[in-house]
Amino acid sequence: MLEERFTQLAADGEIRTADPRRAVQHSTALTVLLAVDALRDDGEESAAAESEILAIIADGVDAFLRAYG
């Protein structure tokens, strides 16, 4: 589903990619995987942990858009 969306975004000129599948992998690695790693490392659910996860995701989206935007 995400690959289809990225394909459409590329067709519309919203992102630059010749390989939407790879773009999805990069997006996921920069957001979800890093957030999961942080949760695994921290091991606790707290306001600070939530804040860190939100920062990781925001930074990942920013990095993705700098590369593909």
C-alpha positions as a LaTeX table, in Angstrom:
\begin{tabular}{lrrr}
\hline
Residue & $x$ (\AA) & $y$ (\AA) & $z$ (\AA) \\
\hline
Met1 & 0.00 & 0.00 & 0.00 \\
Leu2 & 2.77 & 2.44 & 0.89 \\
Glu3 & 4.67 & 1.54 & $-2.27$ \\
Glu4 & 1.58 & 2.39 & $-4.33$ \\
Arg5 & 1.28 & 5.73 & $-2.55$ \\
Phe6 & 4.96 & 6.53 & $-3.12$ \\
Thr7 & 4.56 & 5.58 & $-6.79$ \\
Gln8 & 1.71 & 8.07 & $-7.06$ \\
Leu9 & 3.68 & 10.76 & $-5.19$ \\
Ala10 & 6.58 & 10.25 & $-7.62$ \\
Ala11 & 4.25 & 10.42 & $-10.62$ \\
Asp12 & 2.79 & 13.66 & $-9.25$ \\
Gly13 & 6.27 & 15.11 & $-8.74$ \\
Glu14 & 5.89 & 15.26 & $-4.95$ \\
Ile15 & 8.93 & 13.03 & $-4.36$ \\
Arg16 & 11.86 & 12.08 & $-6.59$ \\
Thr17 & 12.47 & 8.35 & $-6.92$ \\
Ala18 & 12.93 & 5.82 & $-9.69$ \\
Asp19 & 12.35 & 3.01 & $-7.18$ \\
Pro20 & 9.31 & 3.51 & $-4.91$ \\
Arg21 & 9.97 & 0.20 & $-3.13$ \\
Arg22 & 13.43 & 1.42 & $-2.07$ \\
Ala23 & 11.94 & 4.76 & $-1.02$ \\
Val24 & 9.50 & 2.89 & 1.23 \\
Gln25 & 12.39 & 0.93 & 2.74 \\
His26 & 14.30 & 4.15 & 3.42 \\
Ser27 & 11.24 & 5.83 & 4.91 \\
Thr28 & 10.57 & 2.87 & 7.18 \\
Ala29 & 14.19 & 2.59 & 8.27 \\
Leu30 & 14.39 & 6.29 & 9.11 \\
Thr31 & 11.19 & 6.27 & 11.15 \\
Val32 & 9.68 & 3.00 & 12.33 \\
Leu33 & 12.87 & 0.95 & 12.66 \\
Leu34 & 14.73 & 3.68 & 14.52 \\
Ala35 & 11.75 & 4.22 & 16.83 \\
Val36 & 11.51 & 0.49 & 17.57 \\
Asp37 & 15.24 & 0.37 & 18.27 \\
Ala38 & 14.90 & 3.27 & 20.69 \\
Leu39 & 12.05 & 1.55 & 22.49 \\
Arg40 & 14.02 & $-1.66$ & 22.70 \\
Asp41 & 17.06 & 0.19 & 24.09 \\
Asp42 & 15.06 & 2.27 & 26.58 \\
Gly43 & 12.69 & $-0.48$ & 27.67 \\
Glu44 & 10.30 & 1.85 & 29.47 \\
Glu45 & 7.20 & 3.75 & 28.56 \\
Ser46 & 7.40 & 7.28 & 29.85 \\
Ala47 & 6.76 & 10.82 & 28.70 \\
Ala48 & 10.48 & 11.18 & 27.95 \\
Ala49 & 10.46 & 7.98 & 25.89 \\
Glu50 & 7.39 & 9.15 & 23.99 \\
Ser51 & 9.02 & 12.50 & 23.32 \\
Glu52 & 12.15 & 10.75 & 22.05 \\
Ile53 & 10.11 & 8.51 & 19.73 \\
Leu54 & 8.24 & 11.50 & 18.31 \\
Ala55 & 11.56 & 13.29 & 17.73 \\
Ile56 & 13.04 & 10.24 & 15.99 \\
Ile57 & 10.03 & 10.01 & 13.67 \\
Ala58 & 10.03 & 13.74 & 12.90 \\
Asp59 & 13.76 & 13.68 & 12.20 \\
Gly60 & 13.33 & 10.61 & 10.00 \\
Val61 & 10.60 & 12.26 & 7.96 \\
Asp62 & 12.78 & 15.37 & 7.60 \\
Ala63 & 15.75 & 13.28 & 6.42 \\
Phe64 & 13.53 & 11.38 & 3.98 \\
Leu65 & 12.09 & 14.56 & 2.51 \\
Arg66 & 15.56 & 16.09 & 2.14 \\
Ala67 & 16.65 & 13.04 & 0.16 \\
Tyr68 & 13.49 & 12.47 & $-1.86$ \\
Gly69 & 11.68 & 15.80 & $-1.80$ \\
\hline
\end{tabular}
